[in-house]
Amino acid sequence: MYECDYCDCKFYYEDEFEDHLDDYWHWAPCETCDKVFRSIRASHQHMDALSHWKPRIPCDTCDKLFFTRAAANQHMYDMDHYWNYCVDCDRYFLNENNLRMHRNSKIHRGTNLPCPFCQTTFVTASGMFNHLESGACPKAPTLNRDTILRMVRRSEPQGLITKKMIEDPKQTQVQYQATSRAFNGIYWECYICHKFFNTIHSLNKHLNSPVHQQKVYHCPNKKTCGKEFVTLAGLFNHLESESCGMMRFEGVQKVQEELIDAVMNRKVITSL
């Protein structure tokens, strides 16, 4: 019996088998030269013997193909053709933003931003400011979002990153507590934004967070961005993402240092 590798048809006679290969072009061709074979196995043996396989490993960016992963990687390194790829960690990422977050993580940046009070170190400026605004610093328990806002306003009266308002938001120590009326039968529901929570504890945490407070900070890139934020940590997280092109990640860390220095020493910032 003669069996076709492509459609599993079987034939008693060789000439019928070859007629079938001709009619449906079920020959097994070499990938490089013009030779054809009656079976895939024979074709593979030929290409193995003469190294007639086509390159199959692609570059992440251009259309070039390579015989080995090492050759492809060398090409991408030489041509800067890595696409969402961290060379140092040999890791690929789904998109450019994920790669940027990885490159700006403690894996590559370390934890070299200290809190000016307790010296706890952070990877990013946004992490450090969240530490202060949330009142989590044990050496500065009186600091929170409102006190920091007043300190920042004093350091940059021109409104480089803060919104001009008739009066500052009043500092308050009020703690919101949800009641049983917030339970809709399935979830605990925020009456302001109607977001659902599995527990009353999660809802109370949401209510006492800055999420529903006034946006008092804005991106310094007013011409092309102008996004507004409730917290200073939110503003710095936006700048660190480089999404509006205002500055590079390294520049954000420098601005953070200048702002902390100005706030601590009662200096005035005139530009960023």
GUVOBA-188085 format. One record per residue (C-alpha): x, y, z; residue number from 1; residue in three letters. Coordinates in nm, 3 decimals, padded with zeros to 5 digits, always signed. Example, Ala and Ser with C-alpha at 12.3 -4.5 7.8 and 13.67 -1.06 7.14 Angstrom:
<recs>
xx / yy / zz / num / residuo
+01.230 / -00.450 / +00.780 / 1 / ALA
+01.367 / -00.106 / +00.714 / 2 / SER
</recs>
This chain:
<recs>
xx / yy / zz / num / residuo
+00.000 / +00.000 / +00.000 / 1 / MET
+00.110 / +00.353 / -00.081 / 2 / TYR
-00.013 / +00.616 / +00.169 / 3 / GLU
-00.029 / +00.993 / +00.116 / 4 / CYS
+00.112 / +01.184 / +00.414 / 5 / ASP
-00.121 / +01.481 / +00.361 / 6 / TYR
-00.465 / +01.322 / +00.325 / 7 / CYS
-00.408 / +00.961 / +00.439 / 8 / ASP
-00.538 / +00.822 / +00.110 / 9 / CYS
-00.404 / +00.473 / +00.031 / 10 / LYS
-00.330 / +00.314 / -00.306 / 11 / PHE
-00.248 / -00.040 / -00.422 / 12 / TYR
-00.049 / +00.071 / -00.725 / 13 / TYR
+00.244 / +00.309 / -00.740 / 14 / GLU
+00.129 / +00.486 / -01.057 / 15 / ASP
-00.211 / +00.564 / -00.898 / 16 / GLU
-00.032 / +00.700 / -00.595 / 17 / PHE
+00.187 / +00.930 / -00.805 / 18 / GLU
-00.113 / +01.043 / -01.010 / 19 / ASP
-00.276 / +01.145 / -00.684 / 20 / HIS
+00.037 / +01.336 / -00.577 / 21 / LEU
+00.035 / +01.518 / -00.911 / 22 / ASP
-00.338 / +01.594 / -00.911 / 23 / ASP
-00.344 / +01.742 / -00.558 / 24 / TYR
+00.021 / +01.848 / -00.535 / 25 / TRP
+00.071 / +01.636 / -00.228 / 26 / HIS
+00.439 / +01.592 / -00.295 / 27 / TRP
+00.671 / +01.682 / -00.007 / 28 / ALA
+00.904 / +01.952 / -00.142 / 29 / PRO
+01.239 / +02.061 / -00.011 / 30 / CYS
+01.219 / +02.408 / +00.142 / 31 / GLU
+01.529 / +02.529 / -00.041 / 32 / THR
+01.592 / +02.341 / -00.365 / 33 / CYS
+01.352 / +02.215 / -00.636 / 34 / ASP
+01.346 / +01.852 / -00.530 / 35 / LYS
+01.019 / +01.688 / -00.429 / 36 / VAL
+00.960 / +01.363 / -00.243 / 37 / PHE
+00.680 / +01.118 / -00.207 / 38 / ARG
+00.681 / +01.138 / +00.171 / 39 / SER
+00.738 / +01.406 / +00.433 / 40 / ILE
+00.989 / +01.179 / +00.604 / 41 / ARG
+01.200 / +01.158 / +00.287 / 42 / ALA
+01.184 / +01.534 / +00.246 / 43 / SER
+01.297 / +01.590 / +00.606 / 44 / HIS
+01.583 / +01.345 / +00.566 / 45 / GLN
+01.699 / +01.534 / +00.256 / 46 / HIS
+01.684 / +01.875 / +00.429 / 47 / MET
+01.862 / +01.739 / +00.735 / 48 / ASP
+02.142 / +01.596 / +00.522 / 49 / ALA
+02.193 / +01.910 / +00.311 / 50 / LEU
+02.089 / +02.176 / +00.566 / 51 / SER
+01.810 / +02.287 / +00.336 / 52 / HIS
+01.569 / +02.394 / +00.610 / 53 / TRP
+01.442 / +02.751 / +00.592 / 54 / LYS
+01.506 / +02.980 / +00.892 / 55 / PRO
+01.202 / +02.986 / +01.122 / 56 / ARG
+01.286 / +03.202 / +01.422 / 57 / ILE
+01.160 / +03.558 / +01.365 / 58 / PRO
+01.289 / +03.894 / +01.476 / 59 / CYS
+01.046 / +04.063 / +01.715 / 60 / ASP
+01.036 / +04.378 / +01.503 / 61 / THR
+01.129 / +04.324 / +01.138 / 62 / CYS
+01.052 / +04.042 / +00.893 / 63 / ASP
+01.388 / +03.866 / +00.910 / 64 / LYS
+01.405 / +03.497 / +01.005 / 65 / LEU
+01.691 / +03.307 / +01.164 / 66 / PHE
+01.799 / +02.948 / +01.209 / 67 / PHE
+01.864 / +02.976 / +01.584 / 68 / THR
+01.730 / +03.182 / +01.875 / 69 / ARG
+02.086 / +03.297 / +01.948 / 70 / ALA
+02.116 / +03.440 / +01.596 / 71 / ALA
+01.780 / +03.615 / +01.625 / 72 / ALA
+01.871 / +03.762 / +01.963 / 73 / ASN
+02.207 / +03.883 / +01.834 / 74 / GLN
+02.035 / +04.053 / +01.539 / 75 / HIS
+01.781 / +04.223 / +01.766 / 76 / MET
+02.056 / +04.336 / +02.001 / 77 / TYR
+02.267 / +04.478 / +01.715 / 78 / ASP
+01.971 / +04.652 / +01.547 / 79 / MET
+01.789 / +04.752 / +01.868 / 80 / ASP
+01.494 / +04.548 / +01.741 / 81 / HIS
+01.380 / +04.412 / +02.075 / 82 / TYR
+01.003 / +04.461 / +02.108 / 83 / TRP
+00.874 / +04.478 / +02.467 / 84 / ASN
+01.176 / +04.277 / +02.575 / 85 / TYR
+01.403 / +04.321 / +02.875 / 86 / CYS
+01.752 / +04.219 / +02.769 / 87 / VAL
+01.885 / +04.202 / +03.125 / 88 / ASP
+01.611 / +03.966 / +03.247 / 89 / CYS
+01.548 / +03.783 / +02.916 / 90 / ASP
+01.174 / +03.851 / +02.957 / 91 / ARG
+00.909 / +03.956 / +02.706 / 92 / TYR
+00.609 / +04.170 / +02.799 / 93 / PHE
+00.260 / +04.203 / +02.653 / 94 / LEU
+00.294 / +04.574 / +02.578 / 95 / ASN
+00.525 / +04.873 / +02.609 / 96 / GLU
+00.363 / +04.995 / +02.930 / 97 / ASN
+00.425 / +04.664 / +03.108 / 98 / ASN
+00.787 / +04.672 / +02.997 / 99 / LEU
+00.823 / +05.032 / +03.122 / 100 / ARG
+00.675 / +04.937 / +03.460 / 101 / MET
+00.918 / +04.645 / +03.482 / 102 / HIS
+01.216 / +04.865 / +03.397 / 103 / ARG
+01.104 / +05.114 / +03.663 / 104 / ASN
+01.049 / +04.848 / +03.929 / 105 / SER
+01.283 / +04.769 / +04.217 / 106 / LYS
+01.435 / +04.489 / +04.008 / 107 / ILE
+01.615 / +04.752 / +03.801 / 108 / HIS
+01.578 / +05.069 / +04.006 / 109 / ARG
+01.626 / +04.934 / +04.355 / 110 / GLY
+01.472 / +05.101 / +04.660 / 111 / THR
+01.676 / +05.418 / +04.677 / 112 / ASN
+01.414 / +05.685 / +04.758 / 113 / LEU
+01.404 / +05.735 / +05.137 / 114 / PRO
+01.122 / +05.891 / +05.334 / 115 / CYS
+01.265 / +06.220 / +05.468 / 116 / PRO
+01.131 / +06.136 / +05.815 / 117 / PHE
+01.155 / +05.762 / +05.887 / 118 / CYS
+01.408 / +05.675 / +05.614 / 119 / GLN
+01.194 / +05.387 / +05.481 / 120 / THR
+01.305 / +05.338 / +05.121 / 121 / THR
+01.079 / +05.325 / +04.817 / 122 / PHE
+01.115 / +05.241 / +04.451 / 123 / VAL
+00.918 / +05.539 / +04.322 / 124 / THR
+00.830 / +05.892 / +04.424 / 125 / ALA
+00.461 / +05.802 / +04.406 / 126 / SER
+00.517 / +05.525 / +04.661 / 127 / GLY
+00.696 / +05.760 / +04.896 / 128 / MET
+00.426 / +06.030 / +04.871 / 129 / PHE
+00.151 / +05.774 / +04.923 / 130 / ASN
+00.334 / +05.670 / +05.241 / 131 / HIS
+00.320 / +06.030 / +05.367 / 132 / LEU
-00.028 / +06.125 / +05.245 / 133 / GLU
-00.186 / +05.816 / +05.399 / 134 / SER
-00.043 / +05.904 / +05.742 / 135 / GLY
+00.162 / +05.583 / +05.747 / 136 / ALA
+00.494 / +05.743 / +05.845 / 137 / CYS
+00.561 / +05.664 / +06.215 / 138 / PRO
+00.795 / +05.965 / +06.247 / 139 / LYS
+00.542 / +06.210 / +06.098 / 140 / ALA
+00.197 / +06.096 / +06.214 / 141 / PRO
+00.045 / +06.444 / +06.169 / 142 / THR
+00.116 / +06.445 / +05.797 / 143 / LEU
-00.167 / +06.356 / +05.561 / 144 / ASN
-00.305 / +06.462 / +05.225 / 145 / ARG
-00.433 / +06.800 / +05.354 / 146 / ASP
-00.122 / +06.905 / +05.544 / 147 / THR
+00.102 / +06.806 / +05.255 / 148 / ILE
-00.116 / +07.002 / +05.013 / 149 / LEU
-00.074 / +07.319 / +05.221 / 150 / ARG
+00.301 / +07.265 / +05.237 / 151 / MET
+00.322 / +07.215 / +04.860 / 152 / VAL
+00.109 / +07.525 / +04.793 / 153 / ARG
+00.344 / +07.731 / +05.008 / 154 / ARG
+00.642 / +07.604 / +04.807 / 155 / SER
+00.494 / +07.673 / +04.464 / 156 / GLU
+00.257 / +07.973 / +04.482 / 157 / PRO
+00.249 / +07.998 / +04.102 / 158 / GLN
+00.039 / +07.682 / +04.081 / 159 / GLY
+00.283 / +07.472 / +03.881 / 160 / LEU
+00.123 / +07.149 / +04.001 / 161 / ILE
-00.164 / +07.263 / +04.227 / 162 / THR
-00.496 / +07.410 / +04.121 / 163 / LYS
-00.572 / +07.769 / +04.220 / 164 / LYS
-00.871 / +07.771 / +04.456 / 165 / MET
-01.053 / +08.037 / +04.656 / 166 / ILE
-00.961 / +07.853 / +04.974 / 167 / GLU
-00.784 / +07.530 / +05.061 / 168 / ASP
-00.991 / +07.224 / +05.148 / 169 / PRO
-01.048 / +07.214 / +05.523 / 170 / LYS
-00.855 / +06.949 / +05.710 / 171 / GLN
-01.090 / +06.707 / +05.875 / 172 / THR
-01.058 / +06.400 / +06.092 / 173 / GLN
-01.406 / +06.274 / +06.011 / 174 / VAL
-01.428 / +05.901 / +05.955 / 175 / GLN
-01.715 / +05.773 / +05.740 / 176 / TYR
-01.897 / +05.460 / +05.847 / 177 / GLN
-02.139 / +05.276 / +05.620 / 178 / ALA
-02.466 / +05.146 / +05.763 / 179 / THR
-02.674 / +04.841 / +05.677 / 180 / SER
-02.864 / +05.055 / +05.424 / 181 / ARG
-02.556 / +05.037 / +05.199 / 182 / ALA
-02.616 / +04.664 / +05.148 / 183 / PHE
-02.819 / +04.606 / +04.829 / 184 / ASN
-02.885 / +04.241 / +04.896 / 185 / GLY
-02.573 / +04.117 / +04.718 / 186 / ILE
-02.299 / +04.376 / +04.762 / 187 / TYR
-02.212 / +04.677 / +04.976 / 188 / TRP
-02.264 / +04.979 / +04.748 / 189 / GLU
-02.103 / +05.324 / +04.756 / 190 / CYS
-02.385 / +05.579 / +04.733 / 191 / TYR
-02.159 / +05.828 / +04.554 / 192 / ILE
-02.006 / +05.623 / +04.271 / 193 / CYS
-02.220 / +05.306 / +04.307 / 194 / HIS
-01.915 / +05.085 / +04.310 / 195 / LYS
-01.975 / +04.743 / +04.468 / 196 / PHE
-01.774 / +04.584 / +04.751 / 197 / PHE
-01.784 / +04.237 / +04.903 / 198 / ASN
-01.754 / +04.354 / +05.264 / 199 / THR
-01.855 / +04.657 / +05.468 / 200 / ILE
-01.490 / +04.693 / +05.570 / 201 / HIS
-01.389 / +04.738 / +05.204 / 202 / SER
-01.667 / +04.994 / +05.154 / 203 / LEU
-01.560 / +05.193 / +05.463 / 204 / ASN
-01.200 / +05.191 / +05.342 / 205 / LYS
-01.320 / +05.322 / +05.007 / 206 / HIS
-01.532 / +05.597 / +05.170 / 207 / LEU
-01.241 / +05.717 / +05.382 / 208 / ASN
-00.994 / +05.718 / +05.094 / 209 / SER
-00.927 / +06.032 / +04.883 / 210 / PRO
-01.111 / +05.885 / +04.584 / 211 / VAL
-01.417 / +06.115 / +04.618 / 212 / HIS
-01.227 / +06.422 / +04.733 / 213 / GLN
-01.157 / +06.724 / +04.520 / 214 / GLN
-00.884 / +06.706 / +04.256 / 215 / LYS
-00.628 / +06.961 / +04.370 / 216 / VAL
-00.323 / +06.866 / +04.163 / 217 / TYR
-00.272 / +06.888 / +03.789 / 218 / HIS
-00.009 / +06.770 / +03.544 / 219 / CYS
+00.245 / +07.049 / +03.479 / 220 / PRO
+00.213 / +06.971 / +03.108 / 221 / ASN
-00.095 / +07.192 / +03.070 / 222 / LYS
-00.071 / +07.235 / +02.693 / 223 / LYS
-00.104 / +06.872 / +02.589 / 224 / THR
-00.216 / +06.694 / +02.906 / 225 / CYS
-00.362 / +06.885 / +03.199 / 226 / GLY
-00.491 / +06.576 / +03.383 / 227 / LYS
-00.601 / +06.636 / +03.742 / 228 / GLU
-00.538 / +06.427 / +04.052 / 229 / PHE
-00.669 / +06.396 / +04.405 / 230 / VAL
-00.330 / +06.316 / +04.559 / 231 / THR
+00.031 / +06.413 / +04.506 / 232 / LEU
+00.108 / +06.040 / +04.478 / 233 / ALA
-00.139 / +06.017 / +04.190 / 234 / GLY
+00.032 / +06.305 / +04.008 / 235 / LEU
+00.376 / +06.149 / +04.047 / 236 / PHE
+00.247 / +05.810 / +03.937 / 237 / ASN
+00.120 / +05.980 / +03.619 / 238 / HIS
+00.458 / +06.145 / +03.558 / 239 / LEU
+00.646 / +05.820 / +03.625 / 240 / GLU
+00.437 / +05.641 / +03.362 / 241 / SER
+00.575 / +05.884 / +03.100 / 242 / GLU
+00.229 / +05.870 / +02.936 / 243 / SER
+00.211 / +06.242 / +02.857 / 244 / CYS
+00.578 / +06.282 / +02.767 / 245 / GLY
+00.637 / +06.554 / +03.026 / 246 / MET
+00.962 / +06.398 / +03.149 / 247 / MET
+01.150 / +06.073 / +03.176 / 248 / ARG
+01.134 / +05.854 / +03.484 / 249 / PHE
+01.474 / +05.974 / +03.603 / 250 / GLU
+01.355 / +06.334 / +03.578 / 251 / GLY
+01.056 / +06.258 / +03.798 / 252 / VAL
+01.286 / +06.140 / +04.076 / 253 / GLN
+01.483 / +06.465 / +04.051 / 254 / LYS
+01.164 / +06.673 / +04.073 / 255 / VAL
+01.060 / +06.472 / +04.379 / 256 / GLN
+01.390 / +06.550 / +04.550 / 257 / GLU
+01.358 / +06.922 / +04.469 / 258 / GLU
+01.000 / +06.933 / +04.594 / 259 / LEU
+01.086 / +06.756 / +04.922 / 260 / ILE
+01.380 / +06.993 / +04.973 / 261 / ASP
+01.158 / +07.295 / +04.909 / 262 / ALA
+00.882 / +07.174 / +05.142 / 263 / VAL
+01.121 / +07.080 / +05.424 / 264 / MET
+01.325 / +07.401 / +05.403 / 265 / ASN
+01.040 / +07.640 / +05.312 / 266 / ARG
+01.186 / +07.723 / +04.971 / 267 / LYS
+00.989 / +07.844 / +04.670 / 268 / VAL
+00.985 / +07.646 / +04.345 / 269 / ILE
+00.955 / +07.861 / +04.032 / 270 / THR
+00.986 / +07.593 / +03.762 / 271 / SER
+00.995 / +07.219 / +03.711 / 272 / LEU
</recs>
